[in-house]
């Protein structure tokens, strides 16, 4: 999962993600260790937003590359 922006970084940590297909080609991805949720914004661009538990935290755009 890549962070979209400058500089782009990749999540290199060994972690567990829970992936749910909400609609066809639209996914909800939850980070199981801390409860942060990644929710699909657009199936065409495959952009997802990182939503933290703290509502004051800024939203970060991520690019969904694929599921292994």
N, C-alpha and C positions, 0 to 999 in steps of 0.2 A: 504494500500500500504506500503510495507516494504522496507526499505533501505538495500541493500545487502552490507555487510561489517562488520567491528568490531568497536564499537558494533552496532548491528542491531537495528534500531529504527522504530517506526511506526508513520505515520502521524495521530495524534489524533485530529487534528483540524477539526471542522465542516466546510466543504468546498464543493464546487460544481465542479465536473469534467465533461467535455464533452467527451463522448466516441464515437468514430467512427470506425466501422469495415472496414478497408481499403481493405483487402483481407480476404478470409476465415480464421478465427481464428487469424487474425493479426489486432491489434487495434492501433489507435492513440488516446491518452488521453490528453486533454488539461485542465490545471488548469485555470478556468475561471476568477479568481480574479486578477491574475498577468500575464496571457498570457504564462506561461511556458508550454511547451509541453512535454508529455511523448510519445515516439514513440516505437512501438514494434520492437524488434530486432530479436527475434526467437520465433516462435509459439511453438516449442518443449520444450524449456526451460522456456518460458514465461518471459524472461528478457526484460526490457524496459529501455531506457536511458532518463535521465532527461536533456533536452536541455534548457539552460537558454537564455534569450534575449541577455545577454552579452557574446560575443563569447570567451572572455578571461577566463570565468568561467570554471572550470574543469567539465567534464561530470560525472554524478553519476549514478551508476547502481541501478535499483530498481527491485524488484521481484513482478510481477503482480499476485496477489492471486485470485482475482475474482471480479465479478460485482454483487452488491446487488441490 
